[in-house]
Amino acid sequence: MTPIKVITKHISGHRITFIAILCLFGLYVQSSQPAKNTRKKSDERIYLVHSDELKYDHFGNNPDAQVVKGNVHFTHQGAQLWCDSAYFFQEANSVKAFGHVRFKQGDTLSLNCRYAEYDGLGQMMRARYDVVLKHRKQTLTTDSLDYDRLYNYAYFFEGGKLVDGKDQLVADWGEYYLDSRQAVFKFNVRMRSEDRLIKTDTLYYDTRKSLAHIVGPNSEITSKESIVNTSDAYYDTRTGQAQLYGRSKMVDKQKEITGDSLFYVKEGESHGYGNVVYIDHENKNSLVCDELHYNEKTGKGFATKRAVLKDFSQGPDTLFAHADSIKLYTFNINTDSVYRLVHCYNKVRAYKTDVQAVCDSLVVSSLDSCMTMYRDPIVWNGSRQLLGEVIKVYMNDSTIRKAEIIGQALSVEQMADSMYYNQVSSKQMNAYFIDGKIREAESFGNVRSIYYPTDDKDSSLIGLNYLETDTMRMYMTPERKLDRIWTNKFTSVLYPMTQIPPTRDKLDVFGWFDEIRPKDKHDIFNWRGKKEGETLKTIKRHEAPLQNLKKS
C-alpha cells in the first residue's frame, strides 16, 4: 500500500506543476499581445448624398462609373461638391463633374467651374473652364486650376488672375497657398495696385500683408509720377512703401535716382545706400554718394560718404564739389517762390576747369545763386588765387560772375615766369568776371599792393611797384593782363628789378597754396589743408562797450 500512495502523490505533484506552467504561459501570451488601436480611422470614401437620377452605362466610355444627373451632391472629408451631372467611380474613389460645378470647404473656400475631376485618394481637384476660386477676401479666376487638398494649395498654368481688394494680379502661371495665403506668379506678370502697375517675370505676393516681392531682370513699377526699374524689390500696396535692391533706378519726370538699395515711402522719407546717383536733368546737376536721405514733403535731404555735387549746365565743363556731408533745405515748397539751401561741411573741395576752391564749409542758395565759403576759403581762377575769412561767389548758370572776399582779403597772381607774384591785400575785395574770366577787381580798406609792370615791347619786367591806398580798382583784358588801375589818394614807390629790397617782394600776409589746389575731379577726395601757422589769424572785431544805466 505504501508504494502506491507514494506514486499517487508524485503524479499529483507533476500535474499541479504542469497546470501552473500553463497558467503562467497563458498570462504571458495575454500580456504580450498588443493593445487594440482605439483611434478612429478617417473615412476616405466619397459619398453620393443626392442625385435626381442614377444609372450605369456598361457599354459606354465609362462602364465602371455610376452616371448621376440632376442636383448632384457629393461629400468627402468635410468638403462638399455639387454639379449638374457626374461620373461617380466608387471603386476608384473619384468623380468627374459636369455643369455648374461648385466645391466648398469650410467657411473660407469655395470653387466654381464648368468641369472638374476629383480624386478622393490623392485629394486632388482638377477644375477647368471659367474657374473661380474664392478664399477669404481673395478671388482667383482662370480656365485651368488644380487644387491639392492634401497640401492645401492651388496652381494654374494657362493664365490666371488674382484679385485682393484693390490689388489685381495676372500671370501665365501661378500658385496660391491657402494656409500661408501667399501666392507665386511667373511669366508675364502684371500687378495693378491703385495707380501703380508692376511688370515682372516673377512675383511673390503675401495677401495677409499686401506685400509683393518682385524678382527678375527688367522688372518695372510705373505710376503717374515715376517709373522704377529693378530686379529685386518689395512693394507694400497698403502704404506705398517700396524697398528696391539689385541696382535699381527710379525716374520721376526730369529727376532720377539710382542706387544699390533704395527705400521709398509714399509721400514721405526716401533712403538710398551704395553708390547712389541723383540726377536733375531740368537743372542739369547731380549728387553722388553712398548714403542719401530725402523727405519729399519737407524737401529736406542729407547725403554723406563720398558725397559729390555735380553741375553740368555748361556742357562738358562740369563743376565737381565734395564734402564729408551735404544737407538740403527747401523753403516755400510746392509754391512759385520755392528756393533751396545746400549746406556742405567739413573738408570741402571743388574743381572746374577754370575755377577751383577749398574751404571747411559751404552754403549754396538758389535764391540768389550765391555760394558762400567759410573757414579759410581759397578760390583759384587760372593763375590768380583769392582768399579771405569769407568768400561769396555769385553764379550765372554755373558760371562765376562775381566774388566777394570779406575779411583779410588777399589776391595773388603768379607771373608767367612763376618767380614773381602780383599781390593785393585789403579788408574787403570784389572781383567781377565775364565768361568765367576776371575783368575787374576792387579793394577797400587798408589796401596794399605789389605789382610788377611790364614793357609793352618785349613783356620784360620793369620793376616792383608798391602802393598803399584806401580804395583801388584794377581792370584786366580778356587775356587776364592788367589794362589800367584806378585809385584815389595813395602813396607808392617803384623799385627797379635790380634794386628790389629782399623783404619787399612779398606782402607780410602773402601765401601761395598751390599744393592745396585740386588738380582734377578725382583729386577732390584728397584733403590737403594748410600747414600749421599758415591759417588766417583770428581778428577780434571791435565791439561797442556795454552801457550801464546807473540810478541817480
RODO-2510 file (C-alpha; in nm, 4 decimals, decimal comma):
residues 552
     n   res          X          Y          Z
     1     m     0,0000     0,0000     0,0000
     2     t     0,2727     0,2357     0,0805
     3     p     0,4389     0,2368    -0,2660
     4     i     0,1023     0,3010    -0,4330
     5     k     0,0393     0,6118    -0,2221
     6     v     0,3826     0,7425    -0,2917
     7     i     0,3319     0,7077    -0,6680
     8     t    -0,0043     0,8810    -0,6490
     9     k     0,1401     1,1746    -0,4641
    10     h     0,4219     1,2034    -0,7159
    11     i     0,1832     1,2052    -1,0107
    12     s    -0,0353     1,4667    -0,8416
    13     g     0,2662     1,6930    -0,7879
    14     h     0,3620     1,6811    -1,1574
    15     r     0,0030     1,7657    -1,2582
    16     i    -0,0048     2,0674    -1,0335
    17     t     0,3284     2,1865    -1,1696
    18     f     0,2142     2,1428    -1,5317
    19     i    -0,1113     2,3291    -1,4709
    20     a     0,0806     2,6122    -1,3070
    21     i     0,3126     2,6396    -1,6102
    22     l     0,0139     2,6527    -1,8446
    23     c    -0,1430     2,9299    -1,6407
    24     l     0,1769     3,1347    -1,6438
    25     f     0,2166     3,0822    -2,0176
    26     g    -0,1389     3,1946    -2,0724
    27     l    -0,0790     3,5082    -1,8705
    28     y     0,2386     3,5803    -2,0704
    29     v     0,0639     3,5298    -2,4023
    30     q    -0,2186     3,7554    -2,2947
    31     s     0,0146     4,0265    -2,1662
    32     s     0,2375     4,0112    -2,4758
    33     q    -0,0479     4,0782    -2,7207
    34     p    -0,0548     4,4417    -2,8467
    35     a    -0,3308     4,6681    -2,7269
    36     k    -0,6036     4,7361    -2,9809
    37     n    -0,5827     5,0750    -3,1618
    38     t    -0,8719     5,2767    -3,0326
    39     r    -0,8047     5,5722    -3,2716
    40     k    -1,0876     5,6167    -3,5179
    41     k    -0,9723     5,5905    -3,8780
    42     s    -1,0733     5,8732    -4,1112
    43     d    -1,3214     5,7860    -4,3795
    44     e    -1,1534     5,8385    -4,7173
    45     r    -1,4538     5,7408    -4,9265
    46     i    -1,6513     5,9809    -5,1452
    47     y    -2,0222     5,9643    -5,0711
    48     l    -2,3047     6,0424    -5,3057
    49     v    -2,5506     6,2434    -5,0997
    50     h    -2,8159     6,3077    -5,3653
    51     s    -2,8973     6,2938    -5,7334
    52     d    -3,2246     6,3010    -5,9204
    53     e    -3,1180     6,0142    -6,1449
    54     l    -2,8643     5,7304    -6,1172
    55     k    -2,7792     5,4653    -6,3750
    56     y    -2,4976     5,2528    -6,5178
    57     d    -2,3758     5,2568    -6,8778
    58     h    -2,1840     4,9310    -6,9162
    59     f    -2,1481     4,9799    -7,2890
    60     g    -2,0371     5,3437    -7,2783
    61     n    -1,6949     5,5066    -7,2369
    62     n    -1,7080     5,4737    -6,8585
    63     p    -1,8506     5,1261    -6,7797
    64     d    -1,7218     5,1392    -6,4200
    65     a    -1,8973     5,4641    -6,3415
    66     q    -2,2290     5,5466    -6,1872
    67     v    -2,3961     5,8068    -6,4060
    68     v    -2,5731     6,0605    -6,1857
    69     k    -2,7794     6,3565    -6,3017
    70     g    -2,9814     6,6400    -6,1525
    71     n    -2,8926     6,8256    -5,8332
    72     v    -2,5898     6,6047    -5,7790
    73     h    -2,4287     6,6360    -5,4372
    74     f    -2,1125     6,4624    -5,3097
    75     t    -1,9301     6,4855    -4,9800
    76     h    -1,5736     6,3919    -4,8902
    77     q    -1,3929     6,4545    -4,5606
    78     g    -1,5781     6,7754    -4,4790
    79     a    -1,5850     6,9070    -4,8354
    80     q    -1,8986     6,9412    -5,0466
    81     l    -1,9294     6,9066    -5,4239
    82     w    -2,2338     6,9981    -5,6342
    83     c    -2,2832     6,9737    -6,0093
    84     d    -2,5461     6,9107    -6,2785
    85     s    -2,4196     6,5632    -6,3667
    86     a    -2,1233     6,3391    -6,2929
    87     y    -1,9473     6,0086    -6,3414
    88     f    -1,9004     5,8536    -5,9974
    89     f    -1,6225     5,5940    -5,9832
    90     q    -1,7000     5,4444    -5,6445
    91     e    -1,4322     5,1777    -5,6583
    92     a    -1,1613     5,4233    -5,7690
    93     n    -1,2986     5,6814    -5,5230
    94     s    -1,3132     5,9571    -5,7829
    95     v    -1,5634     6,1847    -5,9585
    96     k    -1,5914     6,3594    -6,2950
    97     a    -1,8306     6,6505    -6,2543
    98     f    -2,0065     6,8452    -6,5316
    99     g    -2,2034     7,1697    -6,5415
   100     h    -2,2257     7,4366    -6,2685
   101     v    -1,9653     7,2620    -6,0555
   102     r    -1,9447     7,4003    -5,7043
   103     f    -1,6927     7,2937    -5,4428
   104     k    -1,6932     7,4161    -5,0837
   105     q    -1,4528     7,3505    -4,7996
   106     g    -1,5380     7,5007    -4,4638
   107     d    -1,6449     7,8641    -4,4441
   108     t    -1,3406     8,0153    -4,6161
   109     l    -1,3029     7,8362    -4,9505
   110     s    -1,5313     7,7884    -5,2477
   111     l    -1,4651     7,6926    -5,6098
   112     n    -1,6859     7,7207    -5,9159
   113     c    -1,6193     7,5883    -6,2685
   114     r    -1,7847     7,4095    -6,5608
   115     y    -1,5924     7,0815    -6,5361
   116     a    -1,3869     6,9135    -6,2646
   117     e    -1,2150     6,5879    -6,1795
   118     y    -1,1848     6,4980    -5,8136
   119     d    -0,9570     6,2222    -5,6823
   120     g    -1,0548     6,1177    -5,3310
   121     l    -0,7389     5,9136    -5,2682
   122     g    -0,4952     6,1914    -5,3655
   123     q    -0,7390     6,4631    -5,2565
   124     m    -0,6753     6,6459    -5,5831
   125     m    -0,9297     6,8716    -5,7529
   126     r    -0,8727     6,9488    -6,1225
   127     a    -1,1045     7,2309    -6,2245
   128     r    -1,1445     7,3518    -6,5834
   129     y    -1,3268     7,6280    -6,7714
   130     d    -1,4379     7,9527    -6,6040
   131     v    -1,2765     7,8571    -6,2748
   132     v    -1,3390     8,0913    -5,9799
   133     l    -1,1628     8,0137    -5,6516
   134     k    -1,2587     8,2276    -5,3527
   135     h    -1,0626     8,2151    -5,0288
   136     r    -1,1483     8,4695    -4,7622
   137     k    -1,1184     8,8057    -4,9424
   138     q    -0,9132     8,6736    -5,2345
   139     t    -1,0596     8,5668    -5,5681
   140     l    -0,8630     8,3659    -5,8249
   141     t    -1,0002     8,3225    -6,1763
   142     t    -0,8567     8,1003    -6,4509
   143     d    -0,9501     7,8319    -6,7031
   144     s    -0,7259     7,5560    -6,5662
   145     l    -0,6639     7,5113    -6,1951
   146     d    -0,5521     7,2216    -5,9789
   147     y    -0,6305     7,2275    -5,6088
   148     d    -0,4327     6,9950    -5,3804
   149     r    -0,6313     6,9476    -5,0584
   150     l    -0,3526     6,7398    -4,9048
   151     y    -0,1040     7,0292    -4,9115
   152     n    -0,3748     7,2957    -4,9303
   153     y    -0,2557     7,4894    -5,2317
   154     a    -0,3825     7,5638    -5,5815
   155     y    -0,1979     7,6385    -5,9038
   156     f    -0,2894     7,7444    -6,2551
   157     f    -0,0857     7,7068    -6,5736
   158     e    -0,2802     7,8629    -6,8594
   159     g    -0,3150     8,2186    -6,7338
   160     g    -0,4928     8,3425    -6,4245
   161     k    -0,5969     8,6486    -6,2276
   162     l    -0,5922     8,7108    -5,8513
   163     v    -0,7994     8,9929    -5,7020
   164     d    -0,7193     9,1024    -5,3472
   165     g    -0,9160     9,4136    -5,2634
   166     k    -0,7665     9,6951    -5,4711
   167     d    -0,4814     9,4741    -5,5927
   168     q    -0,5122     9,2734    -5,9143
   169     l    -0,2509     9,0277    -6,0428
   170     v    -0,2380     8,8398    -6,3724
   171     a     0,0217     8,5880    -6,4945
   172     d     0,0678     8,2864    -6,7205
   173     w     0,1424     8,0540    -6,4270
   174     g     0,0835     8,0807    -6,0550
   175     e     0,0466     7,9107    -5,7171
   176     y    -0,1652     8,0057    -5,4181
   177     y    -0,1072     7,8578    -5,0699
   178     l    -0,4216     7,8715    -4,8600
   179     d    -0,2575     7,8204    -4,5189
   180     s     0,0013     8,0984    -4,5532
   181     r    -0,2145     8,2946    -4,8025
   182     q     0,0893     8,3528    -5,0201
   183     a     0,0953     8,3448    -5,3986
   184     v     0,3682     8,2916    -5,6563
   185     f     0,3268     8,4224    -6,0116
   186     k     0,5574     8,3662    -6,3085
   187     f     0,5823     8,4645    -6,6748
   188     n     0,4306     8,7924    -6,7989
   189     v     0,3257     8,9008    -6,4506
   190     r     0,1206     9,2212    -6,4207
   191     m     0,0037     9,3678    -6,0918
   192     r    -0,2270     9,6687    -6,0677
   193     s    -0,2457     9,8464    -5,7303
   194     e    -0,4416    10,1710    -5,7375
   195     d    -0,2366    10,3971    -5,9683
   196     r     0,0669    10,1666    -5,9906
   197     l     0,1403     9,8946    -6,2436
   198     i     0,4067     9,6301    -6,1813
   199     k     0,5563     9,4336    -6,4709
   200     t     0,7929     9,1493    -6,3922
   201     d     0,8898     8,7912    -6,4656
   202     t     0,8370     8,6527    -6,1127
   203     l     0,6340     8,7922    -5,8236
   204     y     0,5719     8,6622    -5,4708
   205     y     0,2645     8,8094    -5,3025
   206     d     0,1610     8,7862    -4,9364
   207     t    -0,2120     8,8580    -4,9218
   208     r    -0,2100     8,8992    -4,5428
   209     k     0,0485     9,1792    -4,5526
   210     s    -0,0338     9,3047    -4,9051
   211     l     0,3391     9,2729    -4,9704
   212     a     0,4729     9,1985    -5,3190
   213     h     0,8256     9,0668    -5,3774
   214     i     0,9325     9,1475    -5,7325
   215     v     1,2042     8,9247    -5,8781
   216     g     1,3526     8,9127    -6,2248
   217     p     1,5526     9,1302    -6,4641
   218     n     1,3882     9,4298    -6,6317
   219     s     1,1109     9,4485    -6,3713
   220     e     0,9210     9,7768    -6,3788
   221     i     0,6931     9,9716    -6,1427
   222     t     0,5094    10,2595    -6,3098
   223     s     0,2767    10,5294    -6,1798
   224     k     0,1623    10,8743    -6,2891
   225     e     0,4670    11,0312    -6,1260
   226     s     0,7508    10,7833    -6,1686
   227     i     0,8950    10,4709    -6,3300
   228     v     1,1069    10,2247    -6,1306
   229     n     1,3394     9,9724    -6,2938
   230     t     1,4618     9,6931    -6,0666
   231     s     1,5497     9,3245    -6,0470
   232     d     1,4700     9,2733    -5,6773
   233     a     1,2117     9,4776    -5,4883
   234     y     0,9497     9,4651    -5,2133
   235     y     0,6363     9,6765    -5,2518
   236     d     0,3695     9,7296    -4,9841
   237     t     0,0427     9,8005    -5,1639
   238     r    -0,1232     9,9359    -4,8487
   239     t     0,1333    10,2013    -4,7582
   240     g     0,3006    10,2516    -5,0950
   241     q     0,6384    10,1773    -4,9363
   242     a     0,8986    10,0217    -5,1651
   243     q     1,2320     9,8545    -5,0915
   244     l     1,4485     9,8264    -5,4018
   245     y     1,7614     9,6175    -5,4322
   246     g     1,9873     9,4945    -5,7114
   247     r     2,0934     9,8361    -5,8509
   248     s     1,7505     9,9878    -5,9026
   249     k     1,6579    10,3174    -6,0695
   250     m     1,3595    10,5479    -6,0139
   251     v     1,2724    10,8138    -6,2731
   252     d     1,0379    11,0992    -6,1755
   253     k     0,9823    11,3324    -6,4720
   254     q     1,3158    11,5165    -6,5082
   255     k     1,4711    11,3583    -6,1998
   256     e     1,6148    11,0112    -6,1498
   257     i     1,7842    10,8265    -5,8671
   258     t     1,9864    10,5044    -5,8876
   259     g     2,1356    10,3003    -5,6048
   260     d     2,2295     9,9544    -5,4858
   261     s     1,9468     9,9820    -5,2289
   262     l     1,6592    10,2306    -5,2381
   263     f     1,3823    10,2625    -4,9799
   264     y     1,0784    10,4708    -5,0689
   265     v     0,7777    10,5653    -4,8594
   266     k     0,4902    10,7243    -5,0491
   267     e     0,4877    11,0998    -4,9787
   268     g     0,7456    11,0507    -4,7037
   269     e     1,1027    10,9502    -4,6358
   270     s     1,3291    10,8040    -4,9019
   271     h     1,6667    10,6436    -4,8392
   272     g     1,9422    10,5245    -5,0697
   273     y     2,2557    10,3217    -4,9994
   274     g     2,5501    10,2117    -5,2107
   275     n     2,6738    10,4311    -5,4979
   276     v     2,3596    10,6452    -5,5031
   277     v     2,3297    10,8711    -5,8090
   278     y     2,0674    11,1501    -5,8134
   279     i     2,0300    11,3437    -6,1408
   280     d     1,8202    11,6550    -6,2037
   281     h     1,8050    11,6805    -6,5827
   282     e     1,5995    12,0015    -6,5734
   283     n     1,8554    12,1969    -6,3693
   284     k     2,1466    11,9923    -6,5042
   285     n     2,3016    11,8893    -6,1759
   286     s     2,3507    11,5669    -5,9848
   287     l     2,4516    11,4236    -5,6488
   288     v     2,6592    11,1091    -5,5960
   289     c     2,7098    10,9468    -5,2540
   290     d     2,6958    10,6174    -5,0672
   291     e     2,4125    10,7222    -4,8333
   292     l     2,1202    10,9516    -4,9114
   293     h     1,8083    11,0513    -4,7160
   294     y     1,5323    11,2730    -4,8541
   295     n     1,1827    11,3782    -4,7447
   296     e     0,9669    11,4864    -5,0355
   297     k     0,7079    11,6512    -4,8068
   298     t     0,9547    11,8874    -4,6404
   299     g     1,2175    11,8969    -4,9132
   300     k     1,4933    11,8156    -4,6635
   301     g     1,7779    11,5861    -4,7607
   302     f     2,1065    11,4539    -4,6271
   303     a     2,3953    11,2908    -4,8154
   304     t     2,7223    11,1512    -4,6824
   305     k     3,0025    10,9026    -4,7549
   306     r     3,1974    11,0288    -5,0590
   307     a     2,9272    11,2815    -5,1401
   308     v     2,9847    11,4773    -5,4628
   309     l     2,7757    11,7568    -5,6151
   310     k     2,7997    11,7926    -5,9925
   311     d     2,6820    12,0813    -6,2103
   312     f     2,6890    12,0110    -6,5840
   313     s     2,4794    12,3049    -6,7041
   314     q     2,7804    12,4327    -6,9007
   315     g     2,8139    12,1218    -7,1123
   316     p     3,1220    11,9052    -7,0727
   317     d     3,2892    12,1529    -6,8348
   318     t     3,1330    12,0097    -6,5159
   319     l     3,1729    12,1555    -6,1673
   320     f     3,2572    11,8890    -5,9041
   321     a     3,2265    11,9631    -5,5291
   322     h     3,2974    11,7145    -5,2489
   323     a     3,2307    11,7340    -4,8743
   324     d     3,2041    11,4907    -4,5854
   325     s     2,8309    11,5650    -4,5571
   326     i     2,5717    11,7590    -4,7544
   327     k     2,2357    11,8859    -4,6262
   328     l     1,9475    12,0186    -4,8344
   329     y     1,6770    12,2567    -4,7098
   330     t     1,3737    12,3599    -4,9170
   331     f     1,1684    12,6711    -4,8407
   332     n     0,8198    12,7572    -4,9712
   333     i     0,7933    12,4082    -5,1161
   334     n     0,5255    12,3490    -5,3809
   335     t     0,4947    12,7242    -5,4451
   336     d     0,6201    12,9597    -5,7143
   337     s     0,8645    13,1159    -5,4670
   338     v     1,0411    12,7909    -5,3751
   339     y     1,4165    12,8069    -5,3149
   340     r     1,6784    12,5763    -5,1643
   341     l     1,9838    12,5929    -4,9444
   342     v     2,2603    12,3353    -4,9705
   343     h     2,4996    12,3045    -4,6755
   344     c     2,8312    12,1287    -4,7460
   345     y     3,0523    12,0937    -4,4430
   346     n     3,3897    11,9573    -4,3403
   347     k     3,6715    11,9411    -4,5957
   348     v     3,5006    12,0936    -4,8971
   349     r     3,6912    12,0718    -5,2258
   350     a     3,5625    12,1849    -5,5659
   351     y     3,7001    12,1540    -5,9163
   352     k     3,6081    12,3031    -6,2518
   353     t     3,8365    12,3643    -6,5455
   354     d     3,8532    12,7409    -6,4836
   355     v     3,7723    12,7546    -6,1097
   356     q     3,8904    12,5508    -5,8091
   357     a     3,8163    12,6025    -5,4404
   358     v     3,8713    12,4623    -5,0900
   359     c     3,7148    12,5530    -4,7550
   360     d     3,5797    12,3871    -4,4423
   361     s     3,2103    12,4587    -4,5069
   362     l     2,9985    12,5862    -4,7932
   363     v     2,6409    12,7160    -4,8324
   364     v     2,4729    12,7360    -5,1734
   365     s     2,1485    12,9315    -5,2141
   366     s     1,9258    12,9029    -5,5203
   367     l     1,7514    13,2259    -5,4146
   368     d     2,0397    13,4480    -5,5288
   369     s     2,2669    13,1845    -5,6891
   370     c     2,5229    13,2565    -5,4202
   371     m     2,7876    13,0170    -5,2900
   372     t     2,9315    13,1215    -4,9520
   373     m     3,2566    12,9669    -4,8260
   374     y     3,3660    12,9703    -4,4602
   375     r     3,6828    12,8983    -4,2583
   376     d     3,9998    12,9562    -4,4559
   377     p     3,8399    12,9536    -4,8019
   378     i     4,0570    12,9734    -5,1136
   379     v     3,9475    13,0188    -5,4744
   380     w     4,1717    12,9797    -5,7795
   381     n     4,0938    13,1207    -6,1235
   382     g     4,3701    13,0476    -6,3691
   383     s     4,6923    13,1876    -6,2235
   384     r     4,5053    13,4007    -5,9655
   385     q     4,4380    13,2981    -5,6064
   386     l     4,1789    13,4629    -5,3798
   387     l     4,1486    13,4031    -5,0069
   388     g     3,9906    13,5625    -4,7009
   389     e     3,7777    13,4908    -4,3964
   390     v     3,4581    13,4536    -4,6009
   391     i     3,4219    13,4260    -4,9782
   392     k     3,0929    13,4700    -5,1596
   393     v     3,0716    13,3550    -5,5192
   394     y     2,7725    13,4562    -5,7320
   395     m     2,6955    13,2319    -6,0258
   396     n     2,5145    13,2847    -6,3532
   397     d     2,4127    12,9474    -6,4982
   398     s     2,7020    12,7832    -6,3116
   399     t     2,9462    13,0439    -6,4492
   400     i     3,1074    13,2719    -6,1941
   401     r     3,0082    13,6373    -6,2352
   402     k     3,1148    13,7951    -5,9059
   403     a     3,3210    13,7111    -5,5993
   404     e     3,3279    13,8899    -5,2656
   405     i     3,6190    13,8346    -5,0268
   406     i     3,5323    13,9585    -4,6783
   407     g     3,7950    13,9972    -4,4052
   408     q     4,1724    13,9610    -4,4553
   409     a     4,1221    13,9612    -4,8318
   410     l     4,4251    13,8651    -5,0376
   411     s     4,4643    13,8344    -5,4145
   412     v     4,7778    13,6730    -5,5532
   413     e     4,8572    13,6350    -5,9237
   414     q     5,1501    13,4219    -6,0304
   415     m     5,3544    13,5770    -6,3107
   416     a     5,4392    13,3834    -6,6243
   417     d     5,7913    13,3039    -6,5031
   418     s     5,6377    13,1684    -6,1752
   419     m     5,9039    13,3544    -5,9732
   420     y     5,7123    13,6764    -5,9041
   421     y     5,3621    13,7457    -5,7802
   422     n     5,1280    14,0414    -5,8156
   423     q     4,9598    14,0878    -5,4773
   424     v     4,6760    14,2895    -5,3265
   425     s     4,5572    14,2827    -4,9656
   426     s     4,2674    14,4711    -4,8085
   427     k     3,9767    14,4368    -4,5676
   428     q     3,7357    14,3525    -4,8497
   429     m     3,7687    14,2745    -5,2151
   430     n     3,5229    14,2289    -5,5032
   431     a     3,6068    14,0562    -5,8283
   432     y     3,3904    14,0682    -6,1417
   433     f     3,4020    13,8040    -6,4144
   434     i     3,2917    13,7886    -6,7771
   435     d     3,2697    13,4452    -6,9416
   436     g     3,4467    13,2981    -6,6404
   437     k     3,7448    13,5373    -6,6651
   438     i     3,8216    13,8105    -6,4133
   439     r     3,7848    14,1545    -6,5715
   440     e     3,7700    14,3884    -6,2728
   441     a     3,8844    14,3802    -5,9101
   442     e     3,8183    14,6427    -5,6463
   443     s     3,9637    14,6588    -5,2968
   444     f     3,8519    14,8591    -4,9901
   445     g     4,0168    14,9379    -4,6578
   446     n     4,3914    14,9363    -4,5870
   447     v     4,4770    14,8459    -4,9435
   448     r     4,8340    14,7375    -5,0094
   449     s     4,9594    14,6114    -5,3406
   450     i     5,2721    14,4792    -5,5061
   451     y     5,2629    14,4967    -5,8816
   452     y     5,5227    14,4205    -6,1489
   453     p     5,4686    14,6441    -6,4552
   454     t     5,5930    14,5056    -6,7898
   455     d     5,7403    14,6575    -7,1027
   456     d     5,4895    14,6595    -7,3879
   457     k     5,7596    14,5817    -7,6437
   458     d     5,9155    14,2661    -7,5021
   459     s     5,6964    14,1968    -7,1924
   460     s     6,0035    14,2238    -6,9702
   461     l     5,9537    14,3282    -6,6074
   462     i     6,0232    14,6954    -6,5429
   463     g     6,0269    14,6800    -6,1652
   464     l     5,8208    14,6413    -5,8482
   465     n     5,5568    14,8995    -5,7655
   466     y     5,4482    14,9064    -5,4005
   467     l     5,1303    15,1044    -5,3306
   468     e     4,9168    15,1887    -5,0265
   469     t     4,5685    15,3416    -5,0518
   470     d     4,2130    15,3143    -4,9214
   471     t     4,0352    15,2165    -5,2441
   472     m     4,1687    15,0675    -5,5651
   473     r     4,0216    14,9265    -5,8865
   474     m     4,2090    14,7114    -6,1340
   475     y     4,0830    14,6386    -6,4874
   476     m     4,2020    14,3363    -6,6860
   477     t     4,1841    14,2362    -7,0514
   478     p     4,0169    13,9095    -7,1610
   479     e     4,3708    13,7668    -7,1679
   480     r     4,3975    13,8431    -6,7923
   481     k     4,6550    14,1202    -6,8491
   482     l     4,6336    14,4430    -6,6492
   483     d     4,4712    14,7158    -6,8537
   484     r     4,4663    15,0038    -6,6038
   485     i     4,4488    15,0893    -6,2340
   486     w     4,2308    15,3470    -6,0661
   487     t     4,2858    15,4685    -5,7136
   488     n     4,2285    15,7746    -5,5047
   489     k     4,4815    15,9259    -5,2681
   490     f     4,7798    15,6902    -5,2374
   491     t     5,1490    15,6548    -5,1633
   492     s     5,3718    15,4378    -5,3759
   493     v     5,7285    15,3595    -5,4657
   494     l     5,8780    15,1920    -5,7726
   495     y     6,1827    14,9708    -5,7348
   496     p     6,3816    14,8743    -6,0428
   497     m     6,4244    14,4998    -6,0797
   498     t     6,7882    14,5186    -5,9730
   499     q     6,7129    14,7294    -5,6639
   500     i     6,4205    14,5434    -5,5035
   501     p     6,4864    14,5033    -5,1280
   502     p     6,4871    14,1378    -5,0178
   503     t     6,1846    14,1878    -4,7908
   504     r     5,9779    14,3924    -5,0364
   505     d     5,8894    14,1293    -5,2984
   506     k     5,6088    13,9855    -5,0859
   507     l     5,3492    14,1295    -4,8513
   508     d     5,3673    14,0160    -4,4892
   509     v     5,0311    13,8332    -4,5404
   510     f     5,1484    13,6625    -4,8603
   511     g     5,0586    13,2982    -4,9103
   512     w     5,0619    13,0778    -5,2199
   513     f     4,8849    12,7474    -5,1649
   514     d     4,9137    12,5771    -5,4997
   515     e     4,9846    12,2424    -5,3300
   516     i     4,6353    12,2555    -5,1755
   517     r     4,4646    12,3285    -5,5052
   518     p     4,2527    12,0423    -5,6516
   519     k     4,4260    11,9128    -5,9648
   520     d     4,1270    11,7329    -6,1238
   521     k     3,7834    11,5870    -6,0463
   522     h     3,9401    11,2839    -5,8753
   523     d     4,1606    11,4968    -5,6502
   524     i     3,8591    11,6460    -5,4706
   525     f     3,8584    11,3400    -5,2399
   526     n     4,2168    11,4013    -5,1242
   527     w     4,2032    11,6590    -4,8479
   528     r     4,5135    11,8768    -4,8076
   529     g     4,4793    12,1583    -4,5587
   530     k     4,7045    12,4463    -4,4693
   531     k     5,0148    12,3745    -4,2675
   532     e     5,0481    12,4842    -3,9091
   533     g     5,0923    12,8618    -3,8885
   534     e     4,9501    12,9256    -4,2371
   535     t     4,5851    12,9616    -4,1349
   536     l     4,4296    13,3047    -4,1093
   537     k     4,4706    13,4796    -3,7810
   538     t     4,1583    13,5325    -3,5779
   539     i     4,0902    13,9028    -3,5554
   540     k     3,8605    14,0092    -3,2780
   541     r     3,6039    14,2534    -3,4057
   542     h     3,5600    14,5884    -3,2387
   543     e     3,2648    14,5762    -3,0043
   544     a     3,0829    14,8687    -2,8551
   545     p     3,1225    14,8849    -2,4778
   546     l     2,8250    14,7762    -2,2738
   547     q     2,6288    15,0656    -2,1354
   548     n     2,5161    15,0558    -1,7755
   549     l     2,2244    15,2571    -1,6522
   550     k     2,3047    15,3934    -1,3120
   551     k     2,0416    15,5136    -1,0768
   552     s     2,0837    15,8772    -0,9855
***
